[in-house]
Amino acid sequence: MDSATDSWVSSTHTLVIGAGIVGCSTAYHLAQLGMTDVTVVEQGPLFATGGSSSHAPGLVFQTSPAQLLTQLADYTVRRYAAETLDGLPCFHQVGGIEVATTPQRWDELKRRHGLATAWGVAGELIGPAEVRSAIGLLDADRIYGGLHVPTDGVAKPVRAAEAMAREARRLGVRFHGHTEVTGFDLAQGRVRAVHTSRGTIAVQRVLCCAGIWGPRIGALAGVSVPVLPLAHQYAVTSPVPGLPSDSPEVGEPILRHQDSSMYFRRIHDRYGVGSYQHRVIPVRQQEILPTAAHGGGAEAPSEGGGWKGMASVHGFTPRDFAKPWADACALLPRLRGAEVSEGMNGLFLFTSDGMPVLGPSAEVDNFWLGEAVWITHAGGVGLALAEWMTGEAPSFDLRAADVRRFEKFAHSPAYVEARAGQNFREVYDIIHPQQPSERARPLRTSPFYGRQRELGAFFLEANGWERPHWYESNAAEVAGRDIARPGPWAGRYFSPIIGAEHRATRERVGLYDMTSLTRAEVSGRGALPMLQRLTTSNLDRPPGYVTYTLMLDTHGGIRADITVARLSRDTFQVGLNGQRDIAWLRGHADETTWVRDITGGTCGIGLWGPRARDVLAPLASTDVSHESFRFFRAKHFHVGEVPVTALRLSYVGELGWELYTSAEYGLRLWDLLSTAGAEHGIIPAGRGAFNGLRLEKGYRAWGTDMWSSHDPDEAGLGFAVKPDKGEFIGRDALLRRRERPVRKRLRCLRIDDGTVLMGSEPVFAAGSAPGGGSAGFTTSTGYGHSIGASLAYAWLPAELSAEGTSLEVAYFDRRHPATVVADPVLDPEMKRMRC
């Protein structure tokens, strides 16, 4: 198929920019879903376009700590394996093995085995001899063992792209090669037409899958694409002594040696060797020529190499490969009889958080992105984007890949380069789930930051915010308390001070920095009608009421859980989960409604504990007794000189308030409360205590405990849905779902031997045979210091969700007994908060 295959049209519903693996996969899946008025344009030839798809080695290891990436990879494997092109396979399913050369990596492989099991990918831990049996060149004496996933393998991305494109074309999709996008016509925030080197096309929607050229295409439309092209080394050896020249192209499992940041694949009688061990090599947009200017694309032969003429390939730098080559020869000694015959520094995209960049852009309504997608995930991304664009229920929850997740600072070139570069360096490192980035910090700090440092705060970072995890000033609180300590992995970012802060909050009162919670002001005469359409609860209540509610997607899945405080007839303060929620609100606002992100200009303190009223009452300019200021109410008043918006809420299960004010008053508010609270034993407390307290109280965290794959009834949040209030997004879909029995539930587990988990562990029925699939997986985990028990929330099939059910949770490949318990485990009558 070439650029002359399809006749030119002057209009199309959906224009896809880029005919690499992502563009072809999305076009294929759009056509499968019945959307065939689609045109794909490519600046290079079809289908060896000269982009990253053309030079990618194609290794597909499915297991990732991120459930989404594992699910996308799982589908991608099935999609590629089902395709052939002219009788040739698009995927060699030879399996994959990750090996450990250190005890720490062997423990990590045990954890990864648990992740694979939790996410539904079958694998097994095997010993050195078994690894050597599968990969004959490997020195078994150097390893502790390996993680074997039989369904991993090697993709042929150019072949897979063309195979999917042929089927898409058969269904009516048009493809044009040698067609460069040169500009856009925009009106009223939408793309109306796309200019190309062959003519102008009127469009209803644009999807940019331009890969390393994505930022340049985005800039033409005024859209920020927060990605960074980086060079990555890959080399092919000369024939390896002892390997037959007539060997199959891929005759053994692919291999990953993460202790040296390397991967390997057989190519007949040679080896392909990839390395992330080298220095970070960022590449600016001006250094990436269009494919046509670079001489076009080139089909990489099946045995590797042959990359000349590709704009996405830069010159090989042998000095960067010296140490990796030595490490390769140490693991596979027979490589010493070969040499590097050809190498490249291939370009591909990294992001600041390691996830793809997908979905409708924030700047232009109908300009969509499909960027920073690896070959490993491209099949699944194509399906997800097609479902999203056609209004189908996506097969995957895409919250972690939605481009609108990024705050404005995360679009800055400096931030993207710092964080993406760190992700490159750490791509194969053993990363703890709580491990913070060390770059571009501190970036966002609350007005209390100076005081927190004086108090010895240990900071972790989230979404740019510095958040105290505990305070060394509370070290004396540990004395006389029996604080349970987690094991080495779960305790990586633990201090017994966390347990002391937890207990002190239950006993007295704690001061919590809540500034990082995303907040919006929604106002105008259209504010109430809009919020009623978007939420599941009835918000038509008098000013001064606060409502916990959900926002659903059109399929009845939980898009977000939020709190809405009605401050006046037409003004609401909304507590949200991030910028995706801000975008969702703004996307439904009209000229009668204003949505203003007030997070950065305000700050918040959680004042919680049985003595919270004793601290607040002498400072407050109004009566804060229970009779005058009831639970889930909001008021404006002064704390000393400081004007506050006070919400009587408690995310930790204790009496108290969230107190919000302008950032300029923040430090004064902190000091007033700290001074007044001294006689009542007030302490500053961090996120470590906060998380344990909320677990005991059974409060769910959106994005950790539930997401769009779950409905309110499954998540235990049916109480927040009021179908009789009238129409709202997702109402009808949820009512249809309620016609069927609930098949899965989010339940609380007690880990009976006290082991503290980290989340994402597989859960099994008690006594089930080893090696089988898991029944579910854990979400939030931690220790309930008030009740003396290790807790975990977990998604379980309905038949295993009854209280008292015995289960087992696999943690580092050992099973631990667990029991389903009543939720919440502390104060189910809510007496502590309502006093």
Buried (B, 14 or more C-beta within 10 A) or exposed (E): BEBEEBEBEEEBBBBBBBBBBBBBBBBBBBBBBEBBBBBBBBBBBBBBBBBBBBBBBBBBBBBBBBBBBBBBBBBBBBBBBEBBBEEEBBBBBBBBBBBBBEEEBBBBBBBBBBBBBBBBBBBBBBEBEBBBEBBEBBBBEBBBBBBBBBBBBBBBBBBBBBBBBBBBBEBEBBBBBBBBBEEBBBEEEBBBBBBBEBEBBBBBBBBBBBBBBBBBBBEBBBBBBBBBBBBBBBBBBBBBEEBEEEBEBBBBBBBBBBBBBBBBBBBBBBBBBBBBBBEBBBBEEEEBEBBBEBBBBBBBEEEBBBBEBBBBBBEBBEEBBEEBBEBBBBBBEBBBBBEBEBBBBBBBBBBBBBBBBBBBBBBBBBBBBBBBBBBBBBBBBBBBBBBBBBEBBBBBBBBBBBBBBBBEBBBBEEBBBBBBBBBBBBBBBBEEEBBBBEBBBEBBBBBBBEBBBEBBBBBBBEBBBBBBBBBEBBBEBBEEEEBBBBBEBBEEBBBBBBBBBBBBBBBBBBBBBBBBBBBBBBBBEBBBBBBBBBBBBBBBBEBBBBBBBBBBBBBBBBBBBBBBBBBEEBBBBBBBBBBBBBBBBBEBBEEEBBBBBBBBEBBBBBBBBBBBBBBBEEBBBEEBEEEEBEBBBBBEBEBBEBBBBBBBBBBBBBBBBBBBBBBEBBBBBBBBBBEBBEEBBBBBBBBBBBBBBBBBBBBBBBBBBBBBBBBBBBBBBBEBBBEEBEEBBBBEBBEEBBEEEBEBBBBBBBBBEBBBBBBBBBBBBEEBEEEEEBBBBBBBBBBBBBEEBBBBBBBBBEEBBEEEBEBBBBBBBEBBBBBBBEBBBBBEEEEBBBE
